[in-house]
Amino acid sequence: MTRTVYTVHWTPGTDLLVGTCHCGAEHTFEDPATLWDWLLRHPDGHRPVPAR
C-alpha cells in the first residue's frame, strides 16, 4: 500500500503557508483553502520524488 503525503508549513511572523506536494513541488499561499485546492488538483500523472 502506498500513501500520498502532502505537507503544509507556516512561515512564522507571516500569514504565509507553504504547501509541498508528494512530487516535491512547492507553492506559497495566504489562504489555506486555496493551498489545499492546489495540492489536491496538482497535475495528474506525476509521480512522487524517489526516496533516497
PyMOL Python script that loads the backbone (N, CA, C, O; Angstrom):
from pymol import cmd

cmd.read_pdbstr("""\
ATOM      1  N   MET A   1       0.838  -1.178   0.000  1.00  0.00           N
ATOM      2  CA  MET A   1       0.000   0.000   0.000  1.00  0.00           C
ATOM      3  C   MET A   1       0.886   1.245   0.000  1.00  0.00           C
ATOM      4  O   MET A   1       1.833   1.329   0.783  1.00  0.00           O
ATOM      5  N   THR A   2       0.591   2.200  -0.860  1.00  0.00           N
ATOM      6  CA  THR A   2       1.329   3.455  -0.882  1.00  0.00           C
ATOM      7  C   THR A   2       0.432   4.560  -0.351  1.00  0.00           C
ATOM      8  O   THR A   2      -0.790   4.512  -0.484  1.00  0.00           O
ATOM      9  N   ARG A   3       1.062   5.545   0.247  1.00  0.00           N
ATOM     10  CA  ARG A   3       0.320   6.679   0.782  1.00  0.00           C
ATOM     11  C   ARG A   3       0.823   7.945   0.125  1.00  0.00           C
ATOM     12  O   ARG A   3       2.020   8.097  -0.119  1.00  0.00           O
ATOM     13  N   THR A   4      -0.092   8.848  -0.159  1.00  0.00           N
ATOM     14  CA  THR A   4       0.265  10.154  -0.685  1.00  0.00           C
ATOM     15  C   THR A   4       0.435  11.093   0.501  1.00  0.00           C
ATOM     16  O   THR A   4      -0.438  11.179   1.365  1.00  0.00           O
ATOM     17  N   VAL A   5       1.566  11.797   0.538  1.00  0.00           N
ATOM     18  CA  VAL A   5       1.843  12.687   1.655  1.00  0.00           C
ATOM     19  C   VAL A   5       1.963  14.115   1.139  1.00  0.00           C
ATOM     20  O   VAL A   5       2.737  14.405   0.227  1.00  0.00           O
ATOM     21  N   TYR A   6       1.179  14.994   1.746  1.00  0.00           N
ATOM     22  CA  TYR A   6       1.259  16.423   1.477  1.00  0.00           C
ATOM     23  C   TYR A   6       1.708  17.080   2.774  1.00  0.00           C
ATOM     24  O   TYR A   6       1.336  16.627   3.856  1.00  0.00           O
ATOM     25  N   THR A   7       2.496  18.133   2.679  1.00  0.00           N
ATOM     26  CA  THR A   7       2.879  18.865   3.883  1.00  0.00           C
ATOM     27  C   THR A   7       2.541  20.330   3.724  1.00  0.00           C
ATOM     28  O   THR A   7       2.564  20.879   2.623  1.00  0.00           O
ATOM     29  N   VAL A   8       2.225  20.952   4.848  1.00  0.00           N
ATOM     30  CA  VAL A   8       1.929  22.376   4.885  1.00  0.00           C
ATOM     31  C   VAL A   8       2.756  22.963   6.015  1.00  0.00           C
ATOM     32  O   VAL A   8       2.727  22.470   7.142  1.00  0.00           O
ATOM     33  N   HIS A   9       3.494  24.023   5.699  1.00  0.00           N
ATOM     34  CA  HIS A   9       4.330  24.695   6.693  1.00  0.00           C
ATOM     35  C   HIS A   9       3.896  26.146   6.791  1.00  0.00           C
ATOM     36  O   HIS A   9       3.662  26.808   5.780  1.00  0.00           O
ATOM     37  N   TRP A  10       3.792  26.627   8.009  1.00  0.00           N
ATOM     38  CA  TRP A  10       3.506  28.024   8.260  1.00  0.00           C
ATOM     39  C   TRP A  10       4.829  28.765   8.350  1.00  0.00           C
ATOM     40  O   TRP A  10       5.777  28.271   8.960  1.00  0.00           O
ATOM     41  N   THR A  11       4.902  29.943   7.750  1.00  0.00           N
ATOM     42  CA  THR A  11       6.095  30.779   7.827  1.00  0.00           C
ATOM     43  C   THR A  11       5.922  31.710   9.028  1.00  0.00           C
ATOM     44  O   THR A  11       5.123  32.644   8.959  1.00  0.00           O
ATOM     45  N   PRO A  12       6.646  31.483  10.124  1.00  0.00           N
ATOM     46  CA  PRO A  12       6.481  32.293  11.338  1.00  0.00           C
ATOM     47  C   PRO A  12       6.614  33.789  11.070  1.00  0.00           C
ATOM     48  O   PRO A  12       7.468  34.228  10.300  1.00  0.00           O
ATOM     49  N   GLY A  13       5.753  34.552  11.721  1.00  0.00           N
ATOM     50  CA  GLY A  13       5.775  36.004  11.578  1.00  0.00           C
ATOM     51  C   GLY A  13       5.032  36.505  10.353  1.00  0.00           C
ATOM     52  O   GLY A  13       5.019  37.708  10.090  1.00  0.00           O
ATOM     53  N   THR A  14       4.408  35.599   9.594  1.00  0.00           N
ATOM     54  CA  THR A  14       3.662  35.984   8.397  1.00  0.00           C
ATOM     55  C   THR A  14       2.328  35.243   8.374  1.00  0.00           C
ATOM     56  O   THR A  14       2.031  34.435   9.255  1.00  0.00           O
ATOM     57  N   ASP A  15       1.542  35.533   7.361  1.00  0.00           N
ATOM     58  CA  ASP A  15       0.302  34.795   7.116  1.00  0.00           C
ATOM     59  C   ASP A  15       0.500  33.795   5.983  1.00  0.00           C
ATOM     60  O   ASP A  15      -0.474  33.347   5.378  1.00  0.00           O
ATOM     61  N   LEU A  16       1.746  33.442   5.690  1.00  0.00           N
ATOM     62  CA  LEU A  16       2.036  32.592   4.543  1.00  0.00           C
ATOM     63  C   LEU A  16       2.137  31.116   4.919  1.00  0.00           C
ATOM     64  O   LEU A  16       2.702  30.748   5.949  1.00  0.00           O
ATOM     65  N   LEU A  17       1.575  30.296   4.055  1.00  0.00           N
ATOM     66  CA  LEU A  17       1.654  28.843   4.178  1.00  0.00           C
ATOM     67  C   LEU A  17       2.352  28.303   2.951  1.00  0.00           C
ATOM     68  O   LEU A  17       2.081  28.745   1.834  1.00  0.00           O
ATOM     69  N   VAL A  18       3.249  27.353   3.147  1.00  0.00           N
ATOM     70  CA  VAL A  18       3.942  26.714   2.033  1.00  0.00           C
ATOM     71  C   VAL A  18       3.430  25.279   1.941  1.00  0.00           C
ATOM     72  O   VAL A  18       3.570  24.497   2.882  1.00  0.00           O
ATOM     73  N   GLY A  19       2.837  24.945   0.801  1.00  0.00           N
ATOM     74  CA  GLY A  19       2.354  23.591   0.569  1.00  0.00           C
ATOM     75  C   GLY A  19       3.366  22.829  -0.269  1.00  0.00           C
ATOM     76  O   GLY A  19       3.915  23.362  -1.233  1.00  0.00           O
ATOM     77  N   THR A  20       3.609  21.577   0.104  1.00  0.00           N
ATOM     78  CA  THR A  20       4.524  20.723  -0.646  1.00  0.00           C
ATOM     79  C   THR A  20       3.771  19.487  -1.095  1.00  0.00           C
ATOM     80  O   THR A  20       3.231  18.741  -0.277  1.00  0.00           O
ATOM     81  N   CYS A  21       3.739  19.277  -2.399  1.00  0.00           N
ATOM     82  CA  CYS A  21       3.078  18.121  -2.981  1.00  0.00           C
ATOM     83  C   CYS A  21       3.965  16.894  -2.809  1.00  0.00           C
ATOM     84  O   CYS A  21       5.165  17.015  -2.562  1.00  0.00           O
ATOM     85  N   HIS A  22       3.367  15.716  -2.942  1.00  0.00           N
ATOM     86  CA  HIS A  22       4.137  14.475  -2.826  1.00  0.00           C
ATOM     87  C   HIS A  22       5.202  14.352  -3.905  1.00  0.00           C
ATOM     88  O   HIS A  22       6.129  13.554  -3.766  1.00  0.00           O
ATOM     89  N   CYS A  23       5.084  15.143  -5.001  1.00  0.00           N
ATOM     90  CA  CYS A  23       6.087  15.093  -6.071  1.00  0.00           C
ATOM     91  C   CYS A  23       7.261  16.026  -5.782  1.00  0.00           C
ATOM     92  O   CYS A  23       8.255  16.013  -6.507  1.00  0.00           O
ATOM     93  N   GLY A  24       7.150  16.843  -4.720  1.00  0.00           N
ATOM     94  CA  GLY A  24       8.226  17.756  -4.365  1.00  0.00           C
ATOM     95  C   GLY A  24       7.972  19.199  -4.763  1.00  0.00           C
ATOM     96  O   GLY A  24       8.714  20.091  -4.351  1.00  0.00           O
ATOM     97  N   ALA A  25       6.929  19.449  -5.562  1.00  0.00           N
ATOM     98  CA  ALA A  25       6.599  20.824  -5.963  1.00  0.00           C
ATOM     99  C   ALA A  25       6.118  21.604  -4.750  1.00  0.00           C
ATOM    100  O   ALA A  25       5.389  21.073  -3.912  1.00  0.00           O
ATOM    101  N   GLU A  26       6.531  22.878  -4.656  1.00  0.00           N
ATOM    102  CA  GLU A  26       6.128  23.739  -3.545  1.00  0.00           C
ATOM    103  C   GLU A  26       5.493  25.005  -4.081  1.00  0.00           C
ATOM    104  O   GLU A  26       5.824  25.473  -5.170  1.00  0.00           O
ATOM    105  N   HIS A  27       4.573  25.555  -3.298  1.00  0.00           N
ATOM    106  CA  HIS A  27       3.926  26.813  -3.654  1.00  0.00           C
ATOM    107  C   HIS A  27       3.521  27.510  -2.366  1.00  0.00           C
ATOM    108  O   HIS A  27       3.185  26.846  -1.385  1.00  0.00           O
ATOM    109  N   THR A  28       3.547  28.844  -2.353  1.00  0.00           N
ATOM    110  CA  THR A  28       3.221  29.636  -1.173  1.00  0.00           C
ATOM    111  C   THR A  28       1.837  30.258  -1.330  1.00  0.00           C
ATOM    112  O   THR A  28       1.484  30.745  -2.404  1.00  0.00           O
ATOM    113  N   PHE A  29       1.057  30.239  -0.251  1.00  0.00           N
ATOM    114  CA  PHE A  29      -0.310  30.759  -0.253  1.00  0.00           C
ATOM    115  C   PHE A  29      -0.578  31.537   1.021  1.00  0.00           C
ATOM    116  O   PHE A  29       0.077  31.323   2.041  1.00  0.00           O
ATOM    117  N   GLU A  30      -1.554  32.451   0.957  1.00  0.00           N
ATOM    118  CA  GLU A  30      -2.061  33.121   2.145  1.00  0.00           C
ATOM    119  C   GLU A  30      -3.343  32.451   2.619  1.00  0.00           C
ATOM    120  O   GLU A  30      -3.640  32.462   3.813  1.00  0.00           O
ATOM    121  N   ASP A  31      -4.102  31.869   1.704  1.00  0.00           N
ATOM    122  CA  ASP A  31      -5.400  31.272   2.021  1.00  0.00           C
ATOM    123  C   ASP A  31      -5.283  29.750   2.105  1.00  0.00           C
ATOM    124  O   ASP A  31      -4.890  29.113   1.128  1.00  0.00           O
ATOM    125  N   PRO A  32      -5.619  29.152   3.261  1.00  0.00           N
ATOM    126  CA  PRO A  32      -5.492  27.707   3.395  1.00  0.00           C
ATOM    127  C   PRO A  32      -6.374  26.924   2.422  1.00  0.00           C
ATOM    128  O   PRO A  32      -5.979  25.852   1.962  1.00  0.00           O
ATOM    129  N   ALA A  33      -7.560  27.442   2.102  1.00  0.00           N
ATOM    130  CA  ALA A  33      -8.444  26.737   1.161  1.00  0.00           C
ATOM    131  C   ALA A  33      -7.819  26.698  -0.231  1.00  0.00           C
ATOM    132  O   ALA A  33      -7.917  25.685  -0.922  1.00  0.00           O
ATOM    133  N   THR A  34      -7.185  27.781  -0.646  1.00  0.00           N
ATOM    134  CA  THR A  34      -6.517  27.822  -1.947  1.00  0.00           C
ATOM    135  C   THR A  34      -5.324  26.870  -1.966  1.00  0.00           C
ATOM    136  O   THR A  34      -5.062  26.210  -2.971  1.00  0.00           O
ATOM    137  N   LEU A  35      -4.608  26.805  -0.853  1.00  0.00           N
ATOM    138  CA  LEU A  35      -3.475  25.886  -0.746  1.00  0.00           C
ATOM    139  C   LEU A  35      -3.938  24.446  -0.952  1.00  0.00           C
ATOM    140  O   LEU A  35      -3.355  23.723  -1.760  1.00  0.00           O
ATOM    141  N   TRP A  36      -4.982  24.020  -0.231  1.00  0.00           N
ATOM    142  CA  TRP A  36      -5.457  22.637  -0.358  1.00  0.00           C
ATOM    143  C   TRP A  36      -6.041  22.374  -1.731  1.00  0.00           C
ATOM    144  O   TRP A  36      -5.921  21.264  -2.249  1.00  0.00           O
ATOM    145  N   ASP A  37      -6.674  23.376  -2.333  1.00  0.00           N
ATOM    146  CA  ASP A  37      -7.176  23.206  -3.699  1.00  0.00           C
ATOM    147  C   ASP A  37      -6.012  22.922  -4.638  1.00  0.00           C
ATOM    148  O   ASP A  37      -6.115  22.041  -5.492  1.00  0.00           O
ATOM    149  N   TRP A  38      -4.904  23.652  -4.498  1.00  0.00           N
ATOM    150  CA  TRP A  38      -3.725  23.427  -5.334  1.00  0.00           C
ATOM    151  C   TRP A  38      -3.137  22.040  -5.093  1.00  0.00           C
ATOM    152  O   TRP A  38      -2.829  21.316  -6.040  1.00  0.00           O
ATOM    153  N   LEU A  39      -2.984  21.675  -3.824  1.00  0.00           N
ATOM    154  CA  LEU A  39      -2.405  20.370  -3.514  1.00  0.00           C
ATOM    155  C   LEU A  39      -3.237  19.228  -4.105  1.00  0.00           C
ATOM    156  O   LEU A  39      -2.688  18.299  -4.697  1.00  0.00           O
ATOM    157  N   LEU A  40      -4.537  19.299  -3.947  1.00  0.00           N
ATOM    158  CA  LEU A  40      -5.391  18.206  -4.400  1.00  0.00           C
ATOM    159  C   LEU A  40      -5.635  18.213  -5.903  1.00  0.00           C
ATOM    160  O   LEU A  40      -6.008  17.182  -6.462  1.00  0.00           O
ATOM    161  N   ARG A  41      -5.435  19.348  -6.573  1.00  0.00           N
ATOM    162  CA  ARG A  41      -5.618  19.436  -8.020  1.00  0.00           C
ATOM    163  C   ARG A  41      -4.292  19.506  -8.778  1.00  0.00           C
ATOM    164  O   ARG A  41      -4.277  19.677  -9.998  1.00  0.00           O
ATOM    165  N   HIS A  42      -3.181  19.375  -8.051  1.00  0.00           N
ATOM    166  CA  HIS A  42      -1.864  19.437  -8.688  1.00  0.00           C
ATOM    167  C   HIS A  42      -1.860  18.461  -9.870  1.00  0.00           C
ATOM    168  O   HIS A  42      -2.527  17.428  -9.813  1.00  0.00           O
ATOM    169  N   PRO A  43      -1.135  18.767 -10.916  1.00  0.00           N
ATOM    170  CA  PRO A  43      -1.230  17.985 -12.163  1.00  0.00           C
ATOM    171  C   PRO A  43      -1.267  16.474 -11.958  1.00  0.00           C
ATOM    172  O   PRO A  43      -0.436  15.897 -11.257  1.00  0.00           O
ATOM    173  N   ASP A  44      -2.264  15.854 -12.600  1.00  0.00           N
ATOM    174  CA  ASP A  44      -2.397  14.396 -12.551  1.00  0.00           C
ATOM    175  C   ASP A  44      -1.266  13.742 -13.330  1.00  0.00           C
ATOM    176  O   ASP A  44      -0.726  14.328 -14.268  1.00  0.00           O
ATOM    177  N   GLY A  45      -0.918  12.549 -12.944  1.00  0.00           N
ATOM    178  CA  GLY A  45       0.062  11.773 -13.687  1.00  0.00           C
ATOM    179  C   GLY A  45       1.501  11.936 -13.232  1.00  0.00           C
ATOM    180  O   GLY A  45       2.382  11.227 -13.718  1.00  0.00           O
ATOM    181  N   HIS A  46       1.758  12.854 -12.308  1.00  0.00           N
ATOM    182  CA  HIS A  46       3.140  12.986 -11.838  1.00  0.00           C
ATOM    183  C   HIS A  46       3.384  11.971 -10.736  1.00  0.00           C
ATOM    184  O   HIS A  46       2.445  11.473 -10.114  1.00  0.00           O
ATOM    185  N   ARG A  47       4.620  11.677 -10.507  1.00  0.00           N
ATOM    186  CA  ARG A  47       4.980  10.655  -9.526  1.00  0.00           C
ATOM    187  C   ARG A  47       5.747  11.288  -8.376  1.00  0.00           C
ATOM    188  O   ARG A  47       6.381  12.330  -8.545  1.00  0.00           O
ATOM    189  N   PRO A  48       5.692  10.658  -7.206  1.00  0.00           N
ATOM    190  CA  PRO A  48       6.451  11.167  -6.069  1.00  0.00           C
ATOM    191  C   PRO A  48       7.953  11.157  -6.335  1.00  0.00           C
ATOM    192  O   PRO A  48       8.444  10.383  -7.157  1.00  0.00           O
ATOM    193  N   VAL A  49       8.662  12.013  -5.642  1.00  0.00           N
ATOM    194  CA  VAL A  49      10.114  12.036  -5.724  1.00  0.00           C
ATOM    195  C   VAL A  49      10.629  10.737  -5.131  1.00  0.00           C
ATOM    196  O   VAL A  49      10.213  10.358  -4.036  1.00  0.00           O
ATOM    197  N   PRO A  50      11.545  10.030  -5.839  1.00  0.00           N
ATOM    198  CA  PRO A  50      12.065   8.761  -5.295  1.00  0.00           C
ATOM    199  C   PRO A  50      12.756   8.958  -3.951  1.00  0.00           C
ATOM    200  O   PRO A  50      13.458   9.949  -3.749  1.00  0.00           O
ATOM    201  N   ALA A  51      12.559   8.028  -3.045  1.00  0.00           N
ATOM    202  CA  ALA A  51      13.205   8.089  -1.734  1.00  0.00           C
ATOM    203  C   ALA A  51      14.709   7.856  -1.906  1.00  0.00           C
ATOM    204  O   ALA A  51      15.135   7.073  -2.754  1.00  0.00           O
ATOM    205  N   ARG A  52      15.492   8.540  -1.097  1.00  0.00           N
ATOM    206  CA  ARG A  52      16.951   8.389  -1.172  1.00  0.00           C
ATOM    207  C   ARG A  52      17.435   7.410  -0.166  1.00  0.00           C
ATOM    208  O   ARG A  52      18.637   7.155  -0.082  1.00  0.00           O
TER     209      ARG A  52
END
""", "prot")
cmd.dss("prot")
cmd.show_as("cartoon", "prot")
cmd.util.cbc("prot")
cmd.orient("prot")
